[in-house]
Amino acid sequence: MIETNILIPVLAAFLTAVLTLMTGFGLGTILTPVFLIFYDVKIAILIVAVVHLSNNLLKLSIFSRHVSIDILKRFGALTLLGAFIGAFFQGKMDSSVVRVILGVALVFLGLKEATGFGEKLRLPQKIDFIGGFFSGLLGGFVGNQGAIRSAYLLNYNIPKETFVATAAIIASIVDVTRIPVYIFSNRDALANNVIVLLITTAAAFAGTFAGKGFLEKISLKTFKLYVATTIVIIGALLTFRII
């Protein structure tokens, strides 16, 4: 019989990977609380981080030819600097107010796209470096970088595959900077839970392939509406301090 502390996280990884393939964020946000039910906080964060990176690398391999180098140059580079600065100040400031402000901003950005108003109001590409920096800054500060990144990427009129691929590579770059620190600090714990890590990663991979099937069938309009709606939900949860 499969133990509950393995079965539930594995099922959660599969379902979450299916649902979040298109959003460009959410895997870590959903999986971390699930793992915290069964595992110590350090182990939970480490396993979810590795699964998150592995799954993003898989998405990148699937959609690699759709990556937008131009967006990465304009938007992605300063994300790392912003994330580092945000993480540094995270323990020195009250993040509750920032969470509410971020939540309201996400609701606005999500509604802008969901209502079609986003087609009439596009942020100029010349300020992309500002979007990239503040995406990383707020992400490092409050821990919801994925939602901010996806909200900004919706500003681009790009194919859904390009959205997924570009979001995946930016997320992977961020993961690569943080995971070595986690592993170095928790080598023994990781070795003791390697089976859970492998099974969970495999489940997330299966979910990603299932999600790819949905992505191929839906229109760009439906795709953007799905992403925008998810951003609104995350924004509302942040605004009311539920997450």
N, C-alpha and C positions, 0 to 999 in steps of 0.2 A: 504493500500500500504506500502510495506517495504521501509524504508528510505535508501537512497544511502549510508549514513555513516555506515550502518549496512550490507547492501547487498554486497557491494564490498569487505569489509574485510572478510566476511564470505566465499564468493566464492574464494577469494585469499587463505584463510586458507585451504579450501578443496583441491584445485589444488596443492598448495605447499606441502601439506602433502603427496599427491599421488607421486609427483615427488621426494621428498626428503627422503622418507622412506629408499630407497636403498643407498643414498649417505652418510647417517649418519650426515649430516649437511645441512644448508640452510634455514630451516624454519624461524628462527629469522632474517636472512639476508634479506630474501624477504619480510616477513610480516611487519617488522618495518617501512620501507619507505611507505608502503601502509597505515598503521595506522596513520602515521605522516601527511598524507593528510587531515585526518578527525578529529584527536584528538591532544590534547596538548602533548608535547613530553614526559612528565613524565607518563601520562596515557598510551600513546602508548607503551612505553618501559615496563611498568608494565604488561599490558594485554598480550603483546607478550611473555614476560618472563614466565608468568603463563601458557599460552597455550603451550609454548615450553616444560616446565617441565611436564605438564599433558600428552602431546603427547609422550614424551620420556618414561614416566612411563607406558603408554599403550603399547608401543613397547616392553618394558622390560617384561611386563606381558605376551605378546604373545610369545616372543622368550626366556623366562627366562631360559629354560633348555639348551639353546645354549651359555649362557654366559661363556666366558673363564676366569676362576679365575686366571690362570697363567698369562695371559696378564694384568689383572687388577693389580696383585701384582707387575709385572715388569714395567708396563707403567703408570697405572692410578694414583697411590698414589702421585707421585711427580708432577702430573699435577696441583693439587690444590696449592702447594707451588709456582710453577712457575707462575700460574695465579695471585696469590696474589702479588708477587713481580712485575710482569709486570704491573698490575693495579696501584700499588704504584708509579712506575716510569713513568706511561703514561702521567701524567700532567707535568713532569719535563724535558721531552726530545722531540725532533722533531721526530714525528712518520712517517713523509712522506718518509724518506729514508728507514726506516725499512719496510714500506709497499712495496716499490719497490723490496727490497731484498727478502722479503717473497714471493711476486708475482712471481719473477723469480724462486725461489726454488720450488714453487708449480707447475709451468709450467714444470720444469725439472722432478719432481717426478711423475706428471701425465703422461707425455710423456713416461717416463721410463716404466710405467705399460701398457699404451695404445699400445706401440710398441712391447711389449713382452720382452723387455730387462730386465724388472724386474725379470723375471724368472731366469735369469743368474746372477743377482746382488742383493743379499739379505743382508740387514744390519744384523750383528750378534746380537742375542738376548741378549748377555751380555751387550750391550750398550743401552738396552731399557730404563733404568732409565734416560739416557741423553735425549732420544727422548721424554719421558713423561714430563720431566722438561721444555725443550725448547718449547714443544707444548703449555704448560700452560703459559710460559713466553711470548711468542709471541702473544698468544691469548689474554692475559690480556693487552698487550701493544697496539695491533692494532685491537683487537675485532674480529678476524677471527679464533678462536680456533678450530671450527668444521672442517674446511678445512684442517688444519694442522694435526689434529687427524686422519682424514680419510686417508690422504696421507700416514701417518706412518703406519696405520693399514693395508694398502694394501701391506705393506712389509711382512706381515704374509700370509702364504699359508693356509688360513682358509676358512671354508664354509661361504656362503653368510649370512646365519642365524646367525652365530657366529659374523660376522662383524657387523651386524645391532644391535644385542643384546649388544655386548660389547661397541660399540659406544654410545648406548642409556644410559647405566648405568654410563659411564664416564661423559656424558653430564648432566645427572640428578644430579650427585654429585656436579658438578659445579653450577648448577641452585639452588640447595638447599642452597648453601652458600651465594647467592646474593639476592634471592627473599625476604627473611624475612626483609632485609634492605629496599627494595623497598616498601613492604607492610606497614612497620612501619612508613615510611615517608609519605605515601599517602593513609592512611586508608579511609578517607572520599571520596576521588576521586574513589577508588576502589568500595566502596559501591554504589556510584551513577552510576557505569557502570557495575554492576554485570551481568545484562541481556546480554549485549554485550559479556562479557567474557564467559558466559555459552554457548551462541549460537556459538561463534567462536571456542570454545573448542570442541563442538559437531561436527562442520564441519571438524575440523582437525582430529578428531577420525574417521569420515566417510572416509576421504581421506586416512588415514593410512590403514584401512581395504581394501580399493580399491587397494592401493599400494601393500598390502600383496598378493593380487591375481596375480599381475604382477610378484612379486618376486618368487612365486612358479612356474611360467611358464618358466622363463628364465634360461639359463645355467649360471654356475659360470663364464665362460669366458665373456659372454655378460654383466653380472653383473659388473665384474671388469672393463670392457671397459667403461661402463656407468659412474661408479664412477670416473675413471681416467679422462675421458673427462670433467666431471663437475669440477674436481679439476683444470684442465688446463684452463678452462673458468674463474674460480674465480681468478686464478693466473694472467691471462692476464688482467682482470679488475683491480686488485690491481696494477700491473706493470704500467699500463697507468693511474692510479689514477682516475678510473671511480667510484670506490666504496671506 
